[in-house]
Amino acid sequence: MHKTNKLLCYLAFGLLPTLGFAQEKQDKDAPPANWYNLDFQKDGVMGISTEKAYELLKGRKSMPVVVAVLDSGVDIKHEDLKDVLWTNPKEIPGNGKDDDGNGYIDDVHGWNFLGNAKGENVTYDNLEVTRLIRLYEPKYISVLPTTPLSEKERREFVAYQKMITDYTSKMDEAQFGNLNYGRLKQEFDGMIKGLNKEPKDITKADLDAFQATSDRQKMAIRIAKKELDKTTFDKFYEDLKEGATYFSNQVEYHLNKEYDSRHIVGDNYEDATERHYGNNDVTGPDAEHGTHVAGIIGAKRDNKLGVNGVANNVQIMTVRNVPDGDERDKDVANAIRYAVDNGARVINMSFGKGYVYNKKTVDDAIKYAESKDVLLVHAAGNDSKDNDVVKNYPMKYFTDSLDAVVGEAKNWITVGATAWKVDGDLLAEFSNYGYRSVDVFAPGVKINSTVPGSKYKDQQGTSMASPVVAGLAALIRSYYPDLTAAQVKDVILKSVTKVDQKVKIKGESGSKRVYLDEISVSGGIVNAYKAVVEANKLSSKKK
């Protein structure tokens, strides 16, 4: 799951490792509110011209479009989301029965594949690399390069060796970060207690006046004062806590081979054909990520609350399949199938991982969605990597048992992230890219959206760029319902804004500057106004 943490840390104690999806110090100044919906010509920021698109659509009728948010869960009581929720018309809430006969009891607003019938839920899970090592380790830990193996075993052994290298690197970074973020947080916890103030009330003058009693405290104060040049202490401290929690979770859950939470679900995990498990708790234990994604897609527009989502006639269906850790392929496939079977026309997937356990199961679900004319929108990932080289799952490519590409989904859009300044670093420094594998870019830096408790928060990542495109797809399907999923994809890719400016990417031999058409299929940033113009040309129902 893609998370964010904006803290720029120096580690006193050495330099803190950057969070691959987290260290986005793109611009020091704040963008305008709702910038991703704004227009470059009018507003001077590289938004997608949503408001301009609605001006063009005035007088045209729309129909509601169901968008499934496959994520960590959504706060269905949020003030800016409660009026745009999908509600299962055939399900009677709270009666403990499967009224519509779809195999899911009381699935009023969606379904949770990370729970059980008792109402218990998975919060944490491993990374996929951890699960795979746990699977292969008993067989290959003692194997030597000279050990006779079958061709299948040889491929598994080579893959296992690569996994061990990757896992060791991740664990070293996690342990280092856990130790140092934890120490730094302890220092600030002590200082906050000593100052006897709430974090929101602490100023640089307070830090100047604080009598440090150790070199570690002195270093912590220097770090905080440097950060206070561009933010407030309470935001700095919140970022620090997020960083400490992230690395702690990495060590305790994500990379812990002894930890396995699947027993909570109680399914037969090896049976990929099993469909009916879980519960109807679509919010789950931590719905921040999914709630933020849902708000970008469809937060109620023009209600004088919070933010405006991209789509103005949308119903958000929540399908919980992403824990704190890597999602499981069986759950991804079942989440896609559930969404398709219950009327979703667009599915947003703001998650991804570097390893896969049962790709065929996911491929079959993607093909099923394609057969039902459902568009899938997926985040490219936040590792500053080339997806043509480094794989990010799930993906639009279908493969055989030897991992050779045998087809490509026509109902799939992969989205990278951009910032708002054309004269700055337009490409988000964390965003993955790919000439063949990443289709478009969309705003994904400092995006303000909904979070649980009827609150709002800036987050960033390709997790935020993907729902911008999903919202745009919903907008098009709402006003031009005759267009197929493949046609909607074509409209979005053909109507991008192309920028005559190079952006910086990280390559294997260091950073270099390239044009967007060198690192994506479309070569540009999605544009709602241009997409409406293009859809108008294509639609048989244009006025």
C-alpha positions in Angstrom: 0.0 0.0 0.0 1.3 3.4 -0.9 1.8 5.7 2.1 3.2 9.1 2.6 5.6 10.7 5.1 6.9 14.2 4.2 9.6 14.3 6.9 13.1 15.2 5.6 15.3 13.6 8.2 19.0 13.8 8.7 19.7 11.5 11.4 21.7 12.8 13.9 22.7 9.8 14.4 23.6 9.5 10.6 21.3 10.2 7.7 17.9 8.6 7.9 17.1 6.3 4.9 14.5 7.9 2.7 11.1 6.2 2.3 10.9 5.2 -1.3 7.3 6.3 -1.5 7.7 9.1 1.0 10.5 11.5 0.6 8.7 14.0 -1.6 10.1 17.5 -1.0 9.0 18.6 -4.5 8.2 22.2 -3.7 8.6 24.2 -0.5 5.6 26.4 -1.0 2.1 25.2 -0.9 -0.1 24.8 -4.0 -3.5 26.4 -4.3 -6.4 24.5 -2.7 -8.0 22.0 -5.0 -5.1 22.5 -7.4 -5.5 19.1 -9.2 -8.9 20.4 -10.6 -7.5 23.7 -11.8 -6.4 24.9 -15.2 -2.9 25.9 -16.2 -3.9 28.8 -18.5 -6.3 30.3 -15.9 -4.8 29.3 -12.6 -1.1 28.8 -13.4 -0.9 25.3 -12.0 -0.7 22.0 -13.9 -4.1 20.6 -12.8 -6.4 18.7 -15.1 -8.9 21.5 -15.9 -11.8 19.8 -14.2 -13.7 23.0 -13.6 -13.2 24.1 -17.2 -14.6 20.7 -18.3 -17.8 21.2 -16.3 -18.3 24.6 -17.9 -18.3 22.8 -21.3 -20.7 20.1 -20.0 -23.3 22.6 -18.7 -26.8 21.6 -19.9 -25.8 18.0 -20.6 -27.4 15.2 -18.6 -25.3 12.7 -16.7 -26.0 9.3 -15.2 -24.6 8.0 -11.9 -21.4 5.9 -12.3 -20.3 3.4 -9.7 -16.5 3.6 -8.9 -15.1 0.8 -6.8 -12.2 1.9 -4.5 -10.1 -1.2 -3.8 -8.1 -0.1 -0.9 -7.6 -0.1 2.9 -11.2 0.9 3.6 -13.3 4.1 3.5 -14.8 6.1 6.3 -18.4 5.9 5.0 -19.6 8.4 7.7 -17.3 11.2 6.4 -19.2 14.4 5.8 -17.9 14.8 2.3 -18.5 11.2 1.2 -21.6 10.0 2.9 -23.8 11.4 0.1 -21.8 9.7 -2.7 -21.7 6.2 -1.4 -22.8 3.2 -3.4 -25.7 1.4 -1.7 -26.7 -2.1 -2.6 -30.4 -1.7 -3.6 -31.2 -5.3 -2.9 -29.6 -5.7 0.5 -31.5 -4.9 3.7 -29.0 -3.4 6.2 -28.2 -5.2 9.4 -30.5 -8.2 9.1 -27.7 -10.7 8.9 -29.0 -12.2 5.7 -27.7 -12.4 2.1 -30.9 -10.7 0.7 -29.6 -10.4 -2.9 -28.1 -13.9 -3.0 -24.7 -12.8 -4.1 -22.9 -14.7 -1.4 -22.1 -11.6 0.8 -24.2 -10.9 3.9 -25.2 -7.3 4.5 -22.9 -5.9 1.8 -24.6 -2.6 1.9 -21.8 -0.3 0.8 -19.3 -2.9 -0.4 -17.2 -5.8 1.1 -14.2 -6.5 3.2 -12.0 -9.4 2.1 -9.7 -8.9 5.1 -12.0 -10.0 7.9 -14.1 -12.9 9.1 -17.7 -13.5 10.0 -17.0 -12.7 13.7 -16.2 -9.1 12.7 -12.4 -9.5 13.2 -10.2 -7.8 10.7 -6.6 -8.0 9.5 -4.7 -4.8 10.2 -1.1 -5.9 9.3 0.4 -8.3 6.8 3.8 -9.2 5.4 5.3 -7.9 2.2 4.9 -10.4 -0.6 8.7 -11.0 -0.6 8.5 -12.1 3.0 5.7 -14.5 2.3 7.5 -16.0 -0.7 10.7 -16.5 1.3 8.7 -18.2 4.0 7.3 -20.5 1.3 10.6 -21.3 -0.5 13.1 -21.1 2.4 12.5 -24.7 3.8 13.2 -26.1 0.3 16.1 -23.9 -0.9 17.9 -22.5 2.1 20.5 -25.3 2.0 20.7 -25.7 -1.8 24.0 -25.1 -3.4 24.5 -23.7 -6.9 25.8 -27.2 -7.9 22.8 -29.1 -6.5 20.9 -31.0 -9.2 17.5 -29.3 -9.8 14.7 -29.6 -12.3 14.1 -26.6 -14.7 11.2 -25.4 -12.6 13.2 -25.8 -9.4 16.1 -24.0 -11.0 13.9 -21.0 -11.8 12.5 -21.0 -8.3 16.0 -21.2 -6.7 17.3 -18.3 -8.8 14.2 -16.2 -7.9 14.7 -17.2 -4.2 18.3 -15.9 -4.2 17.2 -12.6 -5.7 14.4 -12.4 -3.0 16.9 -12.9 -0.3 19.1 -10.1 -1.6 16.1 -7.7 -1.8 14.8 -8.8 1.6 18.1 -8.3 3.3 18.4 -4.8 1.9 14.9 -4.0 3.0 15.4 -5.4 6.5 18.7 -3.5 7.0 17.0 -0.2 6.0 14.0 -1.0 8.2 16.0 -1.8 11.3 18.2 1.3 10.8 15.2 3.5 10.3 13.3 1.9 13.2 16.2 2.5 15.6 16.9 6.1 14.5 13.3 7.3 14.0 12.5 5.7 17.3 15.4 7.5 19.0 14.5 10.8 17.4 10.9 10.5 18.5 12.0 9.7 22.0 14.0 12.9 22.1 11.1 15.0 21.0 8.7 13.3 23.3 11.0 14.3 26.2 11.3 17.9 24.9 7.5 18.2 24.4 7.0 17.0 28.0 9.7 19.4 29.2 8.2 22.4 27.4 4.8 21.5 28.8 3.1 22.5 25.6 1.0 20.9 22.9 3.0 20.3 19.7 0.8 22.8 17.8 1.9 25.6 20.2 5.6 25.0 20.1 7.7 27.6 18.2 11.2 28.0 17.1 11.7 30.4 20.1 10.7 27.5 22.4 13.3 25.3 20.9 15.9 28.1 21.2 15.1 28.4 24.9 15.1 24.7 25.6 18.1 23.6 27.6 19.5 20.5 25.9 21.1 18.0 28.2 22.8 15.8 25.6 24.4 15.9 22.1 21.4 13.9 20.8 19.0 16.5 22.0 21.1 19.3 20.5 21.0 17.5 17.1 17.3 16.9 17.4 16.7 20.6 18.0 18.8 21.5 15.0 16.8 19.2 12.8 13.5 20.6 14.1 14.6 24.2 13.6 15.6 23.5 10.1 12.2 22.0 9.4 10.4 24.9 11.0 11.7 27.1 8.2 9.1 25.5 6.0 6.5 23.9 8.2 5.0 24.0 11.8 6.3 21.9 14.7 3.1 19.9 15.0 3.3 18.9 11.3 7.0 18.1 11.6 6.2 16.0 14.7 3.3 14.2 13.0 5.6 13.3 10.1 8.2 12.0 12.5 5.6 9.8 14.2 4.5 8.5 10.8 8.1 7.7 10.0 8.6 5.9 13.3 5.4 3.9 12.9 6.3 3.0 9.3 9.7 1.5 10.2 8.4 -0.1 13.3 5.7 -1.9 11.2 8.3 -2.9 8.7 10.3 -4.7 11.3 7.4 -6.1 13.4 5.0 -7.1 10.6 6.0 -6.5 6.9 9.4 -8.2 7.1 8.8 -10.5 10.0 8.9 -14.1 8.7 7.3 -15.3 11.9 4.3 -13.1 11.6 1.3 -14.3 9.5 -2.2 -12.8 10.0 -4.1 -14.8 7.4 -5.6 -17.1 10.1 -7.8 -14.2 11.0 -9.6 -14.4 7.7 -10.0 -18.1 8.0 -10.2 -19.0 4.3 -8.5 -21.7 2.5 -5.8 -19.4 1.2 -4.5 -21.9 -1.4 -7.9 -22.2 -3.0 -7.9 -19.3 -5.4 -11.4 -20.1 -6.6 -12.8 -19.5 -3.2 -15.0 -16.3 -3.4 -17.1 -16.0 -0.3 -15.2 -15.0 2.8 -14.7 -11.7 4.8 -17.3 -9.4 6.3 -19.1 -6.1 5.6 -16.9 -3.8 7.6 -15.8 -1.7 4.7 -14.1 0.9 7.0 -11.7 -1.5 8.8 -9.1 -0.6 11.4 -7.2 2.0 9.3 -9.2 3.7 6.5 -7.0 6.8 6.0 -5.5 5.8 2.7 -8.8 4.6 1.1 -10.7 7.5 2.4 -8.2 9.9 0.9 -8.4 8.1 -2.4 -12.3 8.1 -2.4 -12.4 11.9 -1.8 -10.2 12.6 -4.8 -12.5 10.6 -7.0 -15.9 11.8 -5.8 -16.0 14.0 -2.6 -19.3 15.8 -2.9 -18.8 18.8 -5.2 -20.0 22.4 -4.3 -21.4 21.5 -0.9 -19.3 24.1 0.8 -17.4 21.3 2.7 -13.8 20.2 2.4 -12.8 19.4 -1.2 -14.3 18.8 -4.6 -13.8 15.4 -6.1 -13.2 15.1 -9.8 -16.5 13.3 -10.7 -19.8 15.0 -9.9 -22.3 12.1 -10.3 -20.5 9.1 -8.7 -21.3 6.4 -6.3 -18.3 5.1 -4.3 -18.2 1.3 -3.7 -15.7 0.3 -1.0 -13.9 -3.0 -1.4 -11.3 -3.6 1.4 -8.5 -5.7 0.2 -5.3 -3.8 1.2 -3.8 -4.3 4.7 -0.8 -2.4 6.2 1.6 -4.5 4.2 1.3 -6.1 0.7 -2.1 -7.1 -0.6 -2.7 -10.8 -1.5 -3.4 -11.8 -5.1 -6.5 -13.9 -4.1 -8.0 -10.8 -2.4 -7.2 -8.6 -5.4 -8.8 -10.9 -7.8 -11.9 -11.4 -5.6 -12.2 -7.6 -5.1 -12.1 -7.0 -8.8 -14.8 -9.7 -9.4 -17.0 -8.4 -6.6 -16.8 -4.8 -8.0 -17.6 -6.0 -11.5 -20.5 -8.2 -10.4 -22.1 -5.4 -8.4 -22.1 -2.7 -11.0 -18.8 -0.9 -10.9 -17.9 0.8 -14.2 -14.5 2.0 -13.0 -12.2 0.4 -10.5 -9.4 2.3 -8.8 -6.4 0.4 -7.5 -3.9 2.5 -5.5 -1.7 -0.3 -4.4 1.1 -2.4 -5.8 4.0 -4.6 -5.0 7.2 -6.0 -6.5 6.4 -9.7 -6.2 3.5 -11.8 -7.2 2.2 -15.2 -5.8 -0.7 -16.1 -8.1 -0.6 -13.8 -11.1 -2.9 -16.0 -13.2 -5.7 -15.5 -10.6 -5.4 -11.7 -11.0 -5.0 -11.9 -14.8 -8.3 -13.9 -15.0 -10.1 -11.3 -12.9 -8.7 -8.5 -15.1 -10.0 -10.4 -18.2 -13.3 -10.9 -16.5 -13.6 -7.1 -15.9 -12.6 -6.5 -19.6 -15.4 -8.9 -20.7 -17.9 -6.8 -18.7 -16.6 -3.5 -20.0 -15.1 -2.2 -16.7 -12.1 0.1 -16.7 -9.3 -0.5 -14.3 -7.0 2.3 -13.1 -3.8 1.5 -11.3 -1.1 3.5 -9.5 2.4 3.1 -11.1 4.2 2.9 -7.8 6.5 5.2 -5.8 10.0 3.9 -6.0 11.4 6.2 -8.7 11.8 3.1 -10.9 11.3 2.3 -14.6 8.3 -0.2 -14.7 9.5 -1.4 -18.0 12.5 -2.9 -16.1 11.4 -3.3 -12.5 8.0 -5.1 -12.3 5.1 -3.6 -10.4 2.1 -5.9 -9.7 -0.7 -6.0 -10.6 0.0 -5.0 -14.2 -1.8 -4.7 -17.6 0.4 -7.5 -19.1 -0.9 -11.1 -19.1 1.9 -13.7 -18.8 2.2 -17.5 -19.1 3.8 -19.9 -16.7 7.2 -18.9 -17.8 6.5 -15.2 -17.2 6.5 -14.4 -20.9 4.0 -11.7 -22.0 1.1 -13.2 -23.9 -1.3 -10.3 -24.0 -2.3 -6.9 -22.7 -5.5 -5.6 -21.1 -7.3 -3.1 -23.1 -9.3 -1.9 -20.1 -6.3 -0.8 -18.0 -4.6 2.6 -17.3 -1.4 2.9 -15.3 -0.8 6.3 -13.7 2.3 8.1 -12.7 2.4 11.3 -10.6 3.2 15.0 -11.3 3.5 18.2 -9.3 1.8 21.6 -10.0 4.7 23.7 -11.2 5.8 23.6 -14.8 8.9 25.6 -14.0 9.9 23.3 -11.2 10.3 19.5 -11.0 7.1 18.6 -12.8 7.5 14.9 -12.4 7.1 13.8 -8.8 10.5 12.6 -7.7 9.0 9.5 -6.2 6.9 8.4 -9.2 7.6 5.3 -11.2 7.5 5.7 -15.0 7.8 3.5 -18.1 7.7 4.1 -21.9 5.5 1.0 -22.4 4.1 0.3 -19.0 3.0 3.7 -17.6 0.1 5.2 -19.7 -0.4 8.7 -18.3 0.6 11.1 -15.5 -1.8 13.0 -13.2 -1.5 15.3 -10.2 -0.1 13.4 -7.2 1.9 15.8 -5.0 0.4 17.6 -2.0 -3.2 16.5 -2.8 -5.7 17.6 -0.1 -8.5 15.2 0.4 -10.7 13.4 2.9 -9.4 11.4 5.8 -11.4 9.6 8.6 -13.3 11.6 11.2 -14.6 14.2 8.6 -11.1 15.6 8.4 -8.9 16.6 5.5 -5.2 16.1 4.9 -2.5 16.5 2.2 -1.0 13.3 1.0 1.1 12.4 -2.0 2.0 9.5 -4.2 0.9 7.8 -7.3 -1.9 6.5 -5.0 -3.3 10.0 -5.3 -2.7 10.3 -9.1 -4.6 7.2 -9.9 -7.9 8.3 -8.4 -7.6 11.6 -10.3 -7.7 9.5 -13.5 -10.4 7.2 -12.1 -12.5 10.3 -11.3 -11.9 11.5 -14.9 -12.9 8.1 -16.3 -16.1 8.3 -14.2 -16.9 11.8 -15.4 -16.6 10.6 -19.0 -18.7 7.4 -18.5 -21.3 9.6 -16.7 -21.8 12.0 -19.5 -21.0 9.7 -22.4 -22.4 6.3 -21.3 -22.3 4.9 -24.8 -18.4 4.8 -24.7 -16.8 1.5 -23.9 -14.0 1.1 -21.3 -11.5 0.8 -24.1 -12.8 4.0 -25.7 -12.7 5.9 -22.4 -9.1 4.8 -22.1 -8.4 6.0 -25.6 -10.1 9.3 -25.0 -8.0 9.9 -21.8 -4.7 9.0 -23.5 -5.4 11.0 -26.6 -6.3 14.2 -24.8 -3.3 14.6 -22.4 -1.5 17.9 -22.0 2.0 17.6 -23.5 4.7 19.8 -21.9 7.7 20.9 -23.9 10.0 20.5 -21.0 12.3 17.8 -19.7 11.8 16.2 -16.3 14.3 14.5 -14.0 14.2 10.8 -13.5 16.5 8.5 -11.6 18.2 5.9 -13.8 20.6 3.1 -13.1 23.6 5.4 -13.9 22.2 8.4 -12.0 19.7 11.2 -12.7 19.0 12.4 -16.2 16.4 14.6 -17.9 13.9 13.3 -20.4 10.5 14.3 -21.9 7.3 12.7 -20.7 6.8 11.0 -24.0 10.1 9.1 -23.3 8.7 7.7 -20.1 5.0 7.0 -20.8 2.7 5.8 -23.5 0.7 9.0 -23.9 3.6 11.4 -23.2 1.5 13.8 -21.1 -0.7 14.7 -18.1 -4.5 14.0 -18.2 -6.8 16.9 -19.0 -10.5 16.7 -18.3 -11.4 19.6 -20.6 -9.6 18.1 -23.6 -11.0 14.6 -22.7 -14.6 16.0 -22.8 -13.8 17.5 -26.2 -12.4 14.2 -27.4 -15.4 12.3 -26.0 -17.8 14.7 -27.7 -16.3 13.8 -31.0 -16.5 10.1 -30.4 -19.8 9.8 -28.7 -23.0 9.0 -30.7 -25.0 11.1 -28.3 -23.2 14.4 -28.6 -25.4 17.5 -28.7 
